């Protein structure tokens, strides 16, 4: 499996990643079950921040 965009970026790194590392990073960041999706279209900065804050547990 090739990831051309990641390969291009990798070529500009001082310490390039191995192909296996590129694939592992791609697998990690493409998982749909990590993080919280927040729709930001047509929202003000305040609305976005308020929504982000709503996910932070209160003490």
N, C-alpha and C positions, 0 to 999 in steps of 0.2 A: 504494500500500500504506500503510495507516494503522496506527500503533502507539499505541493509546489510552493505555496505561499510561505510555509514554515521553512522550507529549504532555502528560499531566497533570503529570508530574514536571518537564518542560521549562518549563511555565508558572510554576513557582515559582523558577526560576533568575533571577539578576540579569541574566545575559547568556544569553538563550535560544538554543538551537541551531536551525539551519535544518532544514526537513523532510528535506533531503538528508543532513545530518549525522546526524539521528536514524536514518535508514535505514542509513547506513554503520556507525554504532555497533551497531545491531541485528544487521547482517550479521556484524560482527566477533565479537561476544560469543556468537552462536548457532552458530558453527562447531564441529562436534563433534570436530575433530582438533587442537584447541589445548589444551595442558595435560595433566595426569594426573588421571584420576578416582580418587578415594579414597572407598571406602564407609566411612562413619563411624557407621552405625547399630549400636547395641549394642556400641560400643567405648569404652574409657576414653580420657581425654585422652592418657595415656602411650602407649597403643597407636597412636593417631592420629599423635602426634608421631614415634614410632618408624618408622611407615610413611613419613611425609613425609621423615624423615632418610635412609631407605634409598634414596631417589632422588637424593640429593645426592652427586656424585662425591667419592670420597676422594682426598686429595692423596698 
